[in-house]
Amino acid sequence: MDDYSSQHASVSEAHLMYLKYHRHHQSEMAELKSRDRKKVPEFPMFHRVAKTGVIYATSRAQCRGFSADDPEWANMGQGAPETGPLEGAPKRSFEMSIEDAELEYAPTTGMKELREKVAGYYNHLYRQGKDSQYSYENICIVPGGRAGISRIMATLGTIQVGYFSPDYTAYEQALGLFVCINPSPLLHRNVDEALMPPDEFEFQTAGRGLGAVLLSNPCNPTGQSIEGDNLKEYVRIARENGTAVIMDEFYSHYYYDGPEEDVSDESQWPKTVSSAAYIEDVDFDPMLIVNGLTKNWRCPGFRISWIVAPKKIVEMLGSAGSFLDGGANAPLQRLALPFMDLNFIRKDTWVLQRHFKKKRDFLLKELDRLGIHVQWKPTATFYVWASLKGLPEPLNDSLVFLEECTKHKVVCVPGVFFDINPRGIRNVGRSKCIGNVRFSYGPPMHNLTKGIASIENMILKWNRTPTRASIFEKGESGEN
């Protein structure tokens, strides 16, 4: 595909996305699709695979020249933390020599030494004094969080799987691609509540007979967290109702309301949260925890993550890995071992929380100054779930907002992508998330300051000379 065709395909996808969510007449969609067929080859033996929200936003930015190493761009849409050294953090060594034996495949459940380290991490932080302890047999190493979730989906039987909205965008594909799974949305009776109370969670899961529930905690994109007695109740509900709860805990080190930092006191740990603290029997309770080096250890490129689960389920996950992904990178599992030393984790997490809290506070203050409302102050993650309702129309529409941001070299993720809708089972033409945007404070501070300045210029320019969103401009989408 040549450069023009590639760019046109991406622009056409953006326009079709807009039409989909804004319920334009079907004939207009058919007309646009007809135009596309003349310029972009079709392969009817394949089905169209939609982009996740971050990839969609990035592809729209790339149409305007975005690249990750361009200093003029501010990527406030990225789902990864900055990876460079942080002031005061323990040194991370990325040097290694690879032995011939490590050129072989690792076991599909992962290297035993790393599995033991991960089990020790959970036992030390969340299982002290409990009779039931994790062993390496409760740990499955996987090549990234999405690969782990895919393995879990592949091992589930023919059941209903509950999910929340808004939640992590990739859940839409994970829940929609496996034919045994019947996705079932868990709806908030009160649209202003960020988290579902345990009694309502039990009413909906037990009442519908859900076999499993998939959720992120802390939540991507809202930065809210189920913890304490509420989290304990969620685990009880899973156990007593026989509902597998798949708890995505990738942001479990990013908490900002814990104790004051005291690195010198080795007995004091920064606040972290895991459902592992409330499990009674690690081989009986149907709790699956997904975590890894990607976010909490700031090593997204490693693609080293894990699933914590009952031994029997880990065996199934290993079997699924034998045909889905073949297992995680063997040399990088070895390189990851020092990162799982408890003293390293303790010191690194203190520094991480201090550093990201400064960025969170900066972003919250600046967004408020720009008239961009944040309903729920994030207590965790590195995301802000912002409302555009204070901006003039149609800039208060997240898809339009993204298009205008890319004109000013800023990337963000439209909220509509977090309104999880696997297989199109719900009409999201009037999505409750269309007026929201997820901003990331994962990037370095200089990226955030540049992004805020560019968004401010965009809003000022829009107020002076309102223009239509670029996906409707003649010459890009073909529309007048």
N, C-alpha and C positions, 0 to 999 in steps of 0.2 A: 504494500500500500504506500503511495507516495505521500509527501508531507501534506499536500492540500487535502487529500482524501482522509488522512489520519485526523487532521484538525477538524475537517467538516464532520466526520463521524462523531467526534467528541462534542462539537457544538450542537449537532442534531440531537445527541443524547440529552444534553442539557435542556434543550427546548422541549423534547418529549417528556422529560421529567417535570418540567413546569406545567405542561398541559395535563399530565397525569394527576398532579396534586391540586390543580385548580379547576378541574372538571370542565375543560373546554369541550366543545362539541366533537363527537367521535369522527365526524367527517374531516375536521381539520387535522386530526391525528393521522387519519388514513392518507390524506393528501401529502402531508409531510413525509410519511413513510414511503409513499410512492416516489417522491423526489429523491429520497435517499437511495433507493434501489438503482437509480440511474448512475449514481456516482460511487457507491460503495458496494463491493462484491458481497454476495450472500452465500452462506454455506448451510443449506437447509438440513444437513445431517447433524448440525449442532444446535443447541438451544442457547438463547441469549442469557448470559450470566451478568447480573447487575453488579455494579461496583459498590463497595462499602462506602460509608460517608466520607471517610478521610481520603480514600483513593479518588472518589468523585471530585471532592474539593480540590485536591492536588492536580487532577487532570484539567480542571477548568483553569487553574492558575498557570499550568504549563502552556495552555493555549495563548497566554499573554507573556510567555517568556520566563516563567518561574524555573529556577533550579535551586537545589538545597544549599549550594555554596555561593549564591549570589548575595552579596551583602546589602543590596538595595531592597531585598524582599524580607518581610517579617512573616514567618510561618507560625501563626497562632492557632493552627489547626492540627499540628502534629500530635499523635498519640504516644509519643515517646519522650522521656526526660532527657535533659542535656547529659552528655556522657563524659565530659571532661572532668579533670580533678576539681574538687571543691576544697575551699580553704579549711584546714583543720581535719580533713578526712584522712583515715589511714591509707597508706600507699597500696595501690593495686598493681600487681605485676602481671603483665600480659606477655611475658617472654616464656618460651617453652621450646623444647626439642621433642620431636615426635618419634617415638620408637616404632620399629617395624610392626610390632604387634598391634599398635593403636591405629594402623591403617586398615585393620579389619573392621567389620561391623561390630558395634557395641550390641549387647542384648537389647531387645525391643522394650524391655522394662528399664533399661539403663544400667550403668556401671554400679556394681555393688557398693564401692567405696562412697560414691556420691549419694546413693540412696540411704546409706547409713548416716551420713552427715545431715541430710534433710530430716530424717526421722529424729535425730538428736536435737535438731533445732526446735522442732515442734514439742518434743518431750520437755525440753528445758524451759521454754517460754510458756507452755500452756498445759502441761500434763504433770507437773511436779506434785507428788503426794497422791497420785491416782494409781489404782491397781492396774488399770489397763494402759499399756504403753505401746507406742508405735515401734515397729522394727523396719528394717529395710524392705521387708515383704509387703509393707503397706504403702510403699512409694513406687510410683512409675515415672521415670524420666521421659520427657517428650520434647520434640523439636519445636517448642513455642506453644503459647497459650491456645491459639486457634487450632493447632494440631491436636492438643490435648482435649479440647472441647469436641472436636470431630471424632476422636476415638471414643469418647463417652457416648456421643450420639449414635455411633455405629454399634455400640454394645447394648443399647436400650432395646427392650422388646416393643411390641405393638401397644403403645400406651399414649395417653395424653400428657404433654409436657407443658407446664405453666410457665409464663414469662411476664415481666413487667414492662411498662412503658412510661417514661423513656428509660432505655437501657442501652448497653453496648451494641453498636450498629451491626457487628458481625454475627450477632445472635440470629438475625433475620435469615441469613443464608444457612447457618448451622441447623436451625429448626425447620427450614423449608426443604432441604435437599434429601433427607432420609425418609423413605416412604413409610417406614413403620411408625414414625412419629406424627401424632396429631397435635399441632400447636394449639394452646388454649390461653388467651390473654387473661391476666389477673387485673381487674379494673378497680381503680380507686373510686370509692363513692364520693370522696371529697377531692376535687382536682387540685386543691391547695396543699394537700399533704404530700410530702416527699417520700415518706416511708409508710408501708402498710403495717398497722398494729397487729400483734400476734393473734389476737382473737379473730380479727377479720381474715388473716392469712389462713388460720385453721378452718374457718367457715368455708372459704372458697376452695381450698385444696381438698378437704375431706368431702365437701358437698359435691364437687365435680368428679371425685374419684381419681384425682391426678396421680399418675405414677411417678412423676418427677417434676421438679421446678428448677429452672435455670435463672440465676441472678448474679449481678456483681455487687460485692460489698467490701469496701466502700463502693458507692455507685458511680459508675461512669455513664452519664455525664454530670450528675447533680452535685457530687462531692459530699453526699450525705451517707451516714453509716448506721447500720443496725448493730447494736452492741449491748453489753450488760445483760440485764434481765430479758430484754426483748430478744436478743440473739439466743439466749438460753432457751427461751420459749420456742423459737423457730426450730432449734435442734430437737427439742422434746416432741414437737409436732411431727417432724420427720420420722422419729423413732416410733411413736405410738400409732401413727396413721399409715406407716409403711410407705411413705413418700420419699423418694430419693431427692435430696436437696443438693444441687450442684452449685457450690459457692465459689464464685470467681473472686479470689482475694488478692489480685495482682497489685493493689494499692495499699496493702495492709501496713506498710511502714510510713505512709504519708499522712500522719495525723498531726494536728496543730493545736490541740487542746489538752495535751498531756502535761506531765510535770516539767519544771524548769530543768534545763540541761545541767547535768553534773557528770561529765565524762570520767572524773577522777574516782568516783564511787562505783566500784565494779559490781556492787550488788544492786545498783539502780539502773533500770532499763527505761528507754523512752517508751512512750505509749505505742503499742501495736495491738491489733485486734484480729482474732481468728476464732472461727466456730469450733476449732479443735479443743478449746478450753472447756466446752460444755458437752462433749461426747462422753457417754458412759462407757461403752465398749467399742474400741476402735475396729473390731472385726464384726460387729453386729449392727451398730447404728448406720443407717443408709445415708451417710454424709460423705460427699466427695468435695475436696478442696483443690482448687487449681491456683497455682502460684508459680513464681520462677524468677530468674535473673533479669528478665526483660525490664520491669519497672522498678521494683524495690532495690535491686542491685545496680540499676542503671547500665545494663549491658544488653540492650535490645538485639544487637547484631549477633550475639552468641546463639540465639534461638535455643536456649536451654531452660526448660520449665519442668514442672512436675505436677502429678496428681496424687493426692493423699486419700486413701480409700481403704475399705476392708480388703483383706488379702485375696479373697475370692474374686472381688471385682478387679483388683490389680492383675490377676491372671488373665481375665477377659480382655483388659486393656492391652496387655502384651500381645495377645492374639490379634487384636484389631490393628495394632501397630505393624504387624508382620505383613499386612497387605495395604495399609493406608499410607504409611510414611517410612517404614523401614527402621525407625529409631533415630535417636538424637546423635549429633556429631560426637564421635568418640574422643578425639583429642581435646575438644573444648570442655567436655565433661571433666577430664583430668585437670585442665587449667582452672576450672571453677572450684576445685576442692578448697583452696585457701579462703575463698570468699564465704565459705560456710562455717569458718571458725567463729565461735560465739563471740569472742572479744572483738573481732573485726566487725561483726554485724552490729554489736552494741554501739561502738564508736561511730561507725559509718551512718547508722540511723539517726543518732543525735545530730550530726552535721547536716544530713539530708533534710531533716525537719526544720532546722534553723534556716537553712538556705531557701527552701521552697516557701516557707511562711512569709519571708520578706517579699518574695515575688507575688504571692497571693495577695498580700495587703496592698502592694503597689497597684495591682490590676484592679482590685475592688474599688479603690479610691478613684482611679482614673476613669473607669467605666461609669461610676456614679457622676463624675464631673461632666461626662459627655452625654448624660441623660439616658444611659443604657442601664436598665434596672436589673438587679440581682435579687431574686426572691429568697433564695436559700444560700446563706453564707456557707461556702464549703468548709467543712471541718476536716476533710481528708481529700485524697487524690491530688492532681494538679490541673483541675478543670473548673471553669466557672460556667454555670448554666444561666445565660443572660437572656432577658426579655427585650425585644425591640419595640414594644408597644408605645414607648415614648417618642419614637422617631416618626417623621412624616411618611404618609403612603407614597409609593409602595416600598419605601426603604424599610418599613417595618415587617416585610416579608423576608424570611431567612434566605430563600433562593435568590431573590433580587439583591439582598444585602451582600451575599457572597460575590455575585457578579460585579457589583460596584466596588467591593473591596479589592478584587483582583485588578481592577483598573488602577488602583493605588498601591499595588504590590503588597497586598496583605492576604493571607489565607486564614479562613475560619471554617467551621463545619456547620452547615444548616441544621437546625434542630429537627427537621422533618425526618432525617435519617435515623434518629434515635426513637422514632415512633415505630417500634418493631412491628412488622406486618408480614410474617412468613407466608408465602404462597398467595399473598393478596387476599387473606381471609377476611379482612375488614376493609370497609370503604374509608380511606384516609384522605378523601378529597377535601375534607375540612379538618385536617389534622390539628390537634391541640398544640402541636409542637412547631407549626409553621412560623410562628412569631418568635421562636427561640433560636439562639446560636450558642454553640459550645466554643468557648475560648480556652486555649491551653496555655498554662504558664510552665509547661515543661521546658521550653527553650530558654537560653540564657537571657539575663536581664536586658542586655542591649537590644535583643530581638523584640522584647516587650515594649521598651520605650519607643523604638522605631515604629512598631505596629500601632501604638496608641496615637502617636503624632500623625501617622498616615490616615487613621480612621477619623481623627478630628478634622483633618483637611478635607476628607471625603464628605463628611457631614456639612461642613461650612460651604463647600462647593455646591452640594446638592440643594441646600437652602437658598443659595443665590440663584442657581440656574438648574432647576429640576430637569432631569433627562430620563428617558426610558431605559430600562435594563438592557444590557448589551445583547442578551440572547434574542431580543426582538428587533435589533437594528438590522436594516437592510444590508446585505453583503456578508453577514455572518450566518444567520439562520435561513436567509432567503425570504423572510417575512417583511412586509412593508411596515 
